[in-house]
């Protein structure tokens, strides 16, 4: 190995995404990722439990942003309005990350194991949101319904953002999806 360079975690993530895009997730090994990043396999495993986690490592941070914004919403906010504040916070985390998000999503979409992993992460996000809403005093099933709706709105807005080739603001697309959900719910 050459001389030490900073940001091993970021370099590993970048190398993994490049290789997954070039060769496919299944055909890429941890050894190849480490080599491309100029690091060792041991360093890889210090940062990631397995090669899937390179793609999902930020899920906890995103969950924290979403749940934190819901928890910090004004006390009088309706459950769906608290979720809307969480969505705004989540969208802000994607600012300037369109190319990464598009490439990452293409890799995930191409692999059943990764699609399953993404669904598990989204279910975890929904459960955390429902918990935050219950702590705000929202009863069941309203807390779970609002949380599931929030995750669905995020998914629809995110997909529209990717389809728009980054030419539209993600937050705007997510707000549009939320408006459409409210219209469906009220029969407008």
C-alpha positions in Angstrom: 0.0 0.0 0.0 1.1 3.6 -0.7 1.2 6.4 1.8 -1.9 7.0 4.0 -4.7 9.1 2.5 -7.7 10.4 4.3 -11.4 9.4 3.9 -11.0 5.6 3.6 -14.8 5.1 4.1 -15.7 7.5 1.3 -13.1 6.1 -1.0 -14.4 2.6 -0.4 -18.0 3.7 -1.0 -16.9 5.4 -4.2 -14.9 2.4 -5.4 -17.8 0.0 -4.6 -20.3 2.0 -6.5 -18.0 2.3 -9.5 -17.4 -1.4 -9.6 -21.0 -2.3 -9.0 -22.0 -0.1 -11.9 -19.3 -1.4 -14.2 -19.4 -5.1 -13.4 -22.5 -5.7 -11.4 -23.0 -6.2 -7.7 -22.7 -10.0 -7.7 -19.5 -10.0 -9.8 -17.7 -7.5 -7.5 -15.6 -8.7 -4.5 -14.6 -6.9 -1.4 -11.0 -7.5 -2.4 -11.6 -5.6 -5.7 -13.3 -2.8 -3.9 -10.5 -2.4 -1.5 -7.9 -2.5 -4.2 -9.7 0.1 -6.3 -9.8 2.3 -3.2 -6.1 1.7 -2.5 -6.8 0.0 0.8 -6.9 -3.5 2.2 -9.8 -5.9 2.8 -9.2 -5.5 6.5 -9.8 -1.8 6.2 -12.9 -2.5 4.2 -14.3 -4.6 7.1 -13.4 -1.9 9.6 -15.9 0.4 7.9 -18.5 -2.0 6.5 -19.9 -5.3 7.7 -20.4 -6.6 4.1 -20.4 -5.4 0.5 -24.2 -4.6 0.7 -23.7 -2.1 3.6 -21.6 0.1 1.3 -24.9 1.1 -0.3 -27.0 1.3 2.9 -24.5 2.8 5.4 -26.2 6.2 5.4 -29.6 4.8 6.2 -29.3 5.3 10.0 -28.3 9.0 9.4 -31.3 9.5 7.1 -33.6 7.9 9.6 -32.2 10.1 12.3 -32.9 13.2 10.3 -36.5 12.1 9.4 -37.4 11.0 12.9 -35.7 14.0 14.6 -37.6 16.5 12.4 -40.9 14.7 13.2 -40.1 14.7 16.9 -39.2 18.4 16.8 -42.3 19.5 14.9 -44.6 22.0 16.7 -46.7 20.3 19.3 -49.9 21.4 17.5 -48.9 19.9 14.2 -51.1 17.2 12.7 -49.4 13.9 12.3 -49.1 14.2 8.5 -47.7 17.8 8.9 -45.1 16.5 11.3 -44.2 13.9 8.7 -44.0 16.6 6.0 -41.4 18.4 8.1 -39.5 15.2 8.3 -39.7 14.8 4.6 -38.3 18.3 4.1 -35.3 17.4 6.3 -34.8 14.2 4.5 -34.8 15.9 1.1 -32.2 18.4 2.2 -29.8 15.5 2.8 -30.0 14.7 -0.9 -29.0 18.1 -2.1 -26.2 17.9 -4.6 -26.3 14.1 -4.6 -28.3 13.4 -7.7 -25.6 11.5 -9.6 -24.7 9.3 -6.6 -28.4 8.6 -5.9 -29.1 7.7 -9.5 -26.2 5.4 -9.8 -26.9 3.8 -6.4 -30.5 3.2 -7.3 -29.6 1.6 -10.6 -27.4 -0.8 -8.8 -30.1 -1.7 -6.2 -32.8 -2.0 -8.9 -30.6 -4.5 -10.8 -30.3 -6.9 -7.9 -33.0 -8.8 -6.0 -30.9 -9.1 -2.8 -30.4 -5.3 -2.7 -34.0 -4.5 -3.5 -35.0 -6.7 -0.5 -32.4 -5.0 1.7 -33.8 -1.6 0.6 -37.4 -2.7 1.6 -36.1 -3.8 5.0 -34.5 -0.4 5.5 -37.7 1.4 4.5 -39.7 -0.8 6.9 -37.3 0.1 9.6 -37.7 3.8 8.7 -41.5 3.5 8.9 -41.3 1.8 12.3 -39.1 4.5 13.6 -41.4 7.2 12.3 -44.4 5.5 13.9 -42.6 5.4 17.2 -41.7 9.1 16.9 -45.4 9.9 16.2 -46.6 7.7 19.2 -44.2 9.6 21.4 -45.9 12.8 20.2 -49.2 11.4 21.5 -50.5 10.1 18.2 -52.5 6.9 18.8 -52.7 3.8 16.7 -53.4 3.2 13.9 -52.9 6.9 13.0 -49.2 6.8 13.9 -48.5 3.8 11.7 -50.7 5.1 8.9 -49.0 8.5 8.8 -45.5 6.8 9.0 -46.3 4.4 6.1 -47.8 7.3 4.1 -44.6 9.4 4.7 -42.4 6.6 3.5 -44.6 6.1 0.4 -44.5 9.8 -0.3 -40.7 9.8 0.0 -40.5 6.8 -2.4 -42.7 8.4 -5.0 -41.0 11.7 -4.8 -37.5 10.1 -4.9 -38.5 8.1 -8.0 -39.8 11.2 -9.7 -36.6 13.1 -8.9 -34.6 10.4 -10.5 -36.9 10.4 -13.6 -36.5 14.1 -13.8 -32.8 13.7 -14.2 -32.1 16.0 -11.3 -33.6 19.0 -13.2 -36.3 19.4 -10.6 -35.9 19.9 -6.9 -36.4 16.8 -4.9 -38.2 18.6 -2.1 -40.6 20.1 -4.6 -41.4 16.7 -6.0 -41.9 15.1 -2.6 -44.2 18.0 -1.6 -46.2 17.4 -4.8 -46.5 13.7 -3.9 -47.7 14.6 -0.4 -50.3 17.0 -1.9 -51.5 14.3 -4.2 -51.8 11.9 -1.2 -53.8 14.4 0.7 -56.1 14.9 -2.3 -56.6 11.1 -2.6 -57.4 10.9 1.1 -59.9 13.7 1.0 -61.5 12.7 -2.3 -60.5 15.9 -4.1 
